[in-house]
Amino acid sequence: MTPAELARVRRRLVAFAEAVFEPLARADQRRWGECYLRGLMLDGKRKSIQPMAERLPDGNEQALQQFISQSPWDWRPVRQRLATQLTAAIDPDAWIVDDTGFPKYGSASVGVARQYSGTLGKVANCQVGVSIHAATDQASCPLDWRLFLPESWDSDQPRRRAAHLPEAVGHRPKWQLVLDMVDELGAWGLHPPVVVADAGYGESGELRLGLEARGLAYVVQVKATTSAYPEAVTQRAAPYAGRGRRPRPRYRAERSSLAALVGAAGVSAAKTVAWREGTRGKLRSRFVALRVRPAGVRLRRAVAGGELPVRWLLAEWPPGQPEPVKYWLASLPEDTPLQELVRLAKLRWRVEHDYRELKDALGLDHFEGRSFGGWHHHVTLVSAAHGFLTLQRLDPKPAAPA
């Protein structure tokens, strides 16, 4: 935003900041929270504290640094208010799970390591933040965040102390961080209509089982090699020989890959579906939807000898392609229309849209501090700035300058 554009929405921003930062104990904390939001939204190449303070008429580098990096305010109540307000405004069709990389130099920033970042498309020296976003095709926003902590940080006491990393915080796999956030959001009274994720999360049997244990539906991308049985395959016992223990029922058919199951159905099973308007008209492709029994090792252990549950297998098979290019598993009801399966599977584009705005416009990865609390303060305030802009887009009526 230019200074003039920001002035036109200043009243709204002040009211928004008052509501979101109300849990902060001190008036000066609430003041600097609103100031930081303005710094994030003003035009400028860098959104780290020094250049923001220089751009703001009431900016104070030392005070902003104290507010973000040293002040002990709890970010969770702020996120709760933000998530509650934005969920009500967006009325999401799904929650989207993903992660993003924060490139870093050196080894002191909390959680930094040489690790793979899907955002960067390679192994690099970076932090990785895991997030959950509320989304429709028209709007989306981050609801909660976790910083992924590599195992190397668990025993590195000098770095932990320097980063003010709480003793109770240690390495947890990304799928567990997602379930932690789902539980936290649930404690705030927020529950997903359905959870959407790419293969980085969808391939995790632990995540799918964790969502199912919580009674939550999902549509998640998986690999073509993921194993499953056709829906019709059930357990059966071998004939009883008349001596000893009776044979227990089990699956006697060979498991197949998802690619093989779709290949057996053939391209004739594919139907053309359009799911949303793109920049060049309706986006459309061909899809095959089958009912299958996913059969990974963890899934078989989870049912403890019982029947494997039936799930949707969705495969995108574009015209002219010799085989499908993407696969999803979904726990939605049997009567879910193909159009709805496709729409939800393709909704993940919104999280990429969010990350671009959070990083390119709002400085998500510009934070130069090194502490655990500072990282969480910064991503919370960037989420608040993004949330305010989302509310502006949903209700764009002009506001008088302050």
Secondary structure, DSSP 8 states (H G I E B T S, - for coil): --HHHHHHTHHHHHHHHHHHTTTSSSHHHHHHHHHHHHHHHSS-S--SHHHHHHHSTT--HHHHHIIIII----HHHHHHHHHHHHHHHH--SEEEEEEEEEE-SSS-STT-EEEEETTTTEEEEEEEEEEEEEE-SS-EEEEEEEEE--GGGTS-HHHHHHTT--TT-----HHHHHHHHHHHHHHTT---S-EEE-HHHHT-HHHHHHHHHTT--EEEEE-TT-EEEETT---B-----SSSS----B--S--EEHHHHHHHH-GGG-EEEEEEEETTEEEEEEEEEEEEEE--HHHHHHHTTS----EEEEEE--TT-SS-SEEEEE---TT--HHHHHHHHGGGHHHHHHHHIIIIIT-TT------HHHHHHHHHHHHHHHHHHHHHHHS-------
